[in-house]
């Protein structure tokens, strides 16, 4: 009996049997890979939907505050941000309309800023968190708790004014590959009060003070062929940055992701050198 079993065990499988085994293993791997892809796509779609919901609310509140005037700085920057996040044009227009229709937006919200520091890896990173909320106590509690969970602490608002500067940033795309585009933009920008102009990969980036962002934008818009090629926003930029190691980058990314899940948080700025976090 033992000899018979050994002979059976050592006997080669017929070709059809071996071939029948391979697809099942292959299919298991494919199904597992598909589940991973589906999960990642679901996460990406959820983040995109969350970002669109937030920026729609920003546009509506800005529209409500100014009565829908597109030339208003707050509204124009909210619209520019919505375009950068690829919010469809019809949804941008709907958000503007909601703001001008008092019956559709009945909650007044305020922009609230929070300053804090974070220990990430071997570095200490300073952070400015911008929110749009109808309940600053609720939002403040969530932001404070997030700092605490991520090895950081909230500080007095304005305590980081020495490190961060709010600036205007204008981006203009040379979609028609005009050879004189860079020179024309630089001349018009500097004449209208811009502080700096850079050109890379067919895109001009113009830095201004917040005070002249609107006037500089008005001077530059005639140089573009499409509204889609123009964006003007305000951002907080650190005048001194700190290097973070891989561990620190992961910790900072986790902190930003946690805040990003909160519907009241609109922007997170930090002093880490890696601005892609």
C-alpha positions as CSV (number, residue, x, y, z in Angstrom):
1,X,0.0,0.0,0.0
2,X,2.8,2.5,0.9
3,X,4.6,1.7,-2.3
4,X,1.3,2.4,-4.3
5,X,0.8,5.7,-2.6
6,X,4.4,6.8,-3.3
7,X,4.0,5.9,-7.0
8,X,0.8,7.9,-7.2
9,X,2.4,10.9,-5.5
10,X,5.4,10.8,-7.8
11,X,3.4,10.4,-10.9
12,X,3.4,13.5,-13.1
13,X,0.1,15.2,-13.7
14,X,-1.4,15.0,-17.2
15,X,-1.0,18.2,-19.2
16,X,-4.7,19.1,-19.0
17,X,-4.6,18.8,-15.2
18,X,-1.7,21.2,-14.8
19,X,-3.3,23.7,-17.1
20,X,-6.6,23.5,-15.1
21,X,-4.7,24.5,-12.0
22,X,-2.9,27.6,-13.4
23,X,-6.0,29.7,-14.3
24,X,-7.5,29.3,-10.8
25,X,-4.3,30.7,-9.2
26,X,-4.1,33.5,-11.8
27,X,-7.7,34.4,-11.3
28,X,-7.2,34.7,-7.5
29,X,-4.4,37.2,-8.1
30,X,-6.4,39.1,-10.6
31,X,-9.4,39.3,-8.3
32,X,-7.2,40.4,-5.4
33,X,-5.6,43.1,-7.5
34,X,-9.0,44.3,-8.8
35,X,-10.2,44.7,-5.2
36,X,-7.1,46.8,-4.4
37,X,-7.7,49.0,-7.4
38,X,-11.4,49.3,-6.6
39,X,-10.6,50.3,-3.1
40,X,-8.0,52.9,-4.1
41,X,-10.4,54.3,-6.7
42,X,-13.1,54.5,-4.1
43,X,-10.9,56.4,-1.7
44,X,-9.8,58.8,-4.5
45,X,-13.4,59.4,-5.6
46,X,-14.5,60.1,-2.0
47,X,-11.7,62.6,-1.5
48,X,-12.6,64.3,-4.8
49,X,-16.3,64.5,-3.8
50,X,-15.3,65.9,-0.4
51,X,-13.1,68.6,-2.0
52,X,-15.9,69.5,-4.4
53,X,-18.4,69.8,-1.6
54,X,-16.1,72.1,0.4
55,X,-15.2,74.4,-2.5
56,X,-18.9,74.6,-3.6
57,X,-19.7,75.8,-0.1
58,X,-16.8,78.4,-0.3
59,X,-18.2,79.7,-3.6
60,X,-21.7,80.0,-2.2
61,X,-20.7,81.8,1.0
62,X,-18.4,84.2,-1.0
63,X,-21.3,84.8,-3.4
64,X,-23.7,85.5,-0.6
65,X,-21.2,87.9,1.1
66,X,-20.7,90.0,-2.1
67,X,-24.1,89.6,-3.8
68,X,-22.6,87.5,-6.6
69,X,-20.2,90.1,-7.9
70,X,-17.6,88.2,-9.9
71,X,-15.0,91.0,-9.5
72,X,-15.1,90.5,-5.7
73,X,-11.7,89.2,-4.5
74,X,-13.1,86.6,-2.2
75,X,-15.6,85.2,-4.8
76,X,-13.1,85.3,-7.6
77,X,-10.5,83.4,-5.6
78,X,-13.1,80.8,-4.6
79,X,-14.0,80.3,-8.2
80,X,-10.4,80.0,-9.2
81,X,-9.9,77.3,-6.5
82,X,-13.0,75.5,-7.7
83,X,-11.5,75.4,-11.2
84,X,-8.2,74.1,-9.9
85,X,-10.1,71.3,-8.2
86,X,-11.8,70.6,-11.5
87,X,-15.3,71.4,-10.3
88,X,-17.5,71.4,-13.4
89,X,-18.5,74.9,-14.6
90,X,-22.3,74.2,-14.2
91,X,-21.7,73.3,-10.5
92,X,-19.7,76.5,-10.0
93,X,-22.5,78.6,-11.5
94,X,-25.0,76.7,-9.3
95,X,-23.0,77.5,-6.2
96,X,-22.8,81.2,-7.1
97,X,-26.6,81.2,-7.7
98,X,-27.2,79.5,-4.3
99,X,-25.3,82.3,-2.7
100,X,-27.3,85.1,-4.3
101,X,-30.6,83.3,-3.4
102,X,-31.0,83.9,0.3
103,X,-33.6,81.1,0.5
104,X,-31.0,78.5,-0.5
105,X,-28.1,79.6,1.8
106,X,-29.6,80.5,5.1
107,X,-26.6,79.8,7.3
108,X,-24.0,82.5,7.7
109,X,-20.5,81.1,8.0
110,X,-17.2,82.8,8.9
111,X,-13.6,82.2,8.0
112,X,-11.6,81.1,11.1
113,X,-7.9,80.6,11.2
114,X,-6.0,78.3,13.5
115,X,-2.2,78.3,14.2
116,X,-0.3,75.4,15.6
117,X,3.0,73.4,15.8
118,X,3.5,69.8,15.0
119,X,6.4,67.4,16.0
120,X,7.0,65.2,13.0
121,X,9.9,62.8,12.9
122,X,12.9,64.9,14.0
123,X,11.5,68.2,13.0
124,X,9.0,70.8,14.3
125,X,6.6,72.1,11.6
126,X,4.4,75.2,11.9
127,X,0.9,75.0,10.5
128,X,-1.9,77.4,9.5
129,X,-5.3,75.8,9.2
130,X,-8.1,77.8,7.5
131,X,-11.7,76.9,8.1
132,X,-15.2,78.0,7.0
133,X,-17.7,77.3,9.7
134,X,-21.0,78.3,11.3
135,X,-19.9,77.0,14.7
136,X,-16.3,78.0,15.6
137,X,-16.5,76.2,19.0
138,X,-17.2,72.9,17.3
139,X,-14.6,73.4,14.6
140,X,-12.0,74.7,17.1
141,X,-12.5,71.6,19.3
142,X,-11.9,69.2,16.3
143,X,-8.8,71.1,15.1
144,X,-7.4,71.1,18.6
145,X,-8.0,67.4,19.0
146,X,-6.4,66.6,15.6
147,X,-3.2,68.5,16.6
148,X,-3.1,66.7,19.9
149,X,-3.6,63.2,18.3
150,X,-0.8,64.0,15.8
151,X,1.8,65.1,18.4
152,X,1.2,68.8,18.1
153,X,-0.6,71.6,19.8
154,X,-2.8,74.6,18.9
155,X,-1.4,78.1,19.5
156,X,-2.9,81.5,19.7
157,X,-4.2,82.7,16.3
158,X,-1.7,85.1,14.8
159,X,1.3,83.7,16.7
160,X,2.8,82.5,13.4
161,X,2.5,85.9,11.6
162,X,6.3,86.2,11.9
163,X,6.7,83.1,9.7
164,X,3.8,83.0,7.3
165,X,2.7,85.6,4.8
166,X,-0.6,85.7,3.0
167,X,0.1,86.4,-0.7
168,X,-1.7,86.5,-4.0
169,X,-0.8,84.0,-6.6
170,X,-1.8,84.2,-10.2
171,X,-1.3,81.4,-12.7
172,X,-1.6,81.9,-16.5
173,X,-1.3,79.2,-19.1
174,X,0.3,79.9,-22.4
175,X,-2.1,77.6,-24.2
176,X,-1.5,79.1,-27.7
177,X,2.4,78.8,-27.3
178,X,2.8,82.5,-27.9
179,X,6.5,83.3,-28.1
180,X,6.0,86.7,-26.5
181,X,3.7,85.5,-23.8
182,X,6.3,85.5,-21.0
183,X,7.6,89.0,-21.8
184,X,4.1,90.4,-22.2
185,X,3.0,88.9,-18.9
186,X,6.1,90.0,-17.0
187,X,5.8,93.6,-18.3
188,X,2.1,93.9,-17.5
189,X,2.5,92.2,-14.1
190,X,5.4,94.3,-12.8
191,X,3.9,97.5,-14.1
192,X,0.7,96.8,-12.2
193,X,2.4,96.1,-8.9
194,X,3.3,92.4,-8.9
195,X,6.3,91.3,-6.8
196,X,7.6,88.4,-8.8
197,X,7.0,86.5,-12.1
198,X,8.3,83.0,-13.0
199,X,7.7,81.0,-16.1
200,X,7.9,77.2,-16.4
201,X,6.3,74.6,-18.6
202,X,4.2,77.2,-20.4
203,X,2.8,78.6,-17.2
204,X,3.4,82.0,-15.7
205,X,3.2,82.3,-11.9
206,X,2.8,85.8,-10.6
207,X,3.2,86.6,-6.9
208,X,1.5,89.8,-5.5
209,X,0.5,91.2,-2.2
210,X,-3.2,90.5,-1.3
211,X,-3.9,94.2,-1.5
212,X,-3.1,94.4,-5.2
213,X,-4.2,90.9,-6.3
214,X,-7.4,92.2,-7.8
215,X,-5.9,95.1,-9.7
216,X,-3.0,92.9,-11.1
217,X,-5.5,90.3,-12.1
218,X,-7.5,92.9,-14.1
219,X,-4.3,94.0,-15.9
220,X,-3.4,90.5,-16.9
221,X,-6.7,89.0,-17.9
222,X,-6.7,90.6,-21.4
223,X,-3.5,88.6,-22.2
224,X,-5.3,85.2,-22.1
225,X,-7.6,83.7,-24.6
226,X,-9.7,81.7,-22.1
227,X,-10.9,82.0,-18.5
228,X,-9.8,78.4,-18.0
229,X,-6.2,79.5,-18.5
230,X,-6.3,82.0,-15.6
231,X,-6.5,81.6,-11.8
232,X,-5.9,84.0,-9.0
233,X,-5.9,82.8,-5.4
234,X,-4.6,83.8,-1.9
235,X,-2.3,81.4,0.0
236,X,-0.2,81.4,3.2
237,X,3.4,80.9,2.4
238,X,6.2,80.2,5.0
239,X,9.2,82.5,4.5
240,X,11.3,79.8,6.3
241,X,11.0,76.1,5.7
242,X,12.2,73.1,7.6
243,X,13.4,69.7,6.2
244,X,11.5,66.6,7.2
245,X,12.6,63.0,7.0
246,X,10.6,60.2,5.6
247,X,9.0,59.4,9.0
248,X,8.1,63.1,9.4
249,X,6.7,63.3,5.9
250,X,4.4,60.4,6.7
251,X,3.3,61.9,10.0
252,X,2.6,65.3,8.4
253,X,0.7,63.6,5.5
254,X,-1.5,61.8,8.1
255,X,-2.1,65.1,9.9
256,X,-3.2,66.8,6.7
257,X,-5.4,63.9,5.7
258,X,-7.1,63.9,9.1
259,X,-7.9,67.6,8.9
260,X,-9.0,67.2,5.3
261,X,-11.7,64.8,6.3
262,X,-13.4,67.6,8.3
263,X,-15.9,69.5,6.2
264,X,-15.1,72.8,7.9
265,X,-11.4,72.7,7.0
266,X,-10.7,74.4,3.7
267,X,-6.9,74.7,3.5
268,X,-3.8,73.5,5.5
269,X,-0.5,75.3,5.1
270,X,2.8,74.3,6.7
271,X,6.5,75.1,6.8
272,X,7.8,71.7,5.7
273,X,10.1,72.0,2.7
274,X,8.3,69.3,0.9
275,X,5.2,71.3,-0.3
276,X,3.7,68.2,-2.0
277,X,2.6,66.8,1.3
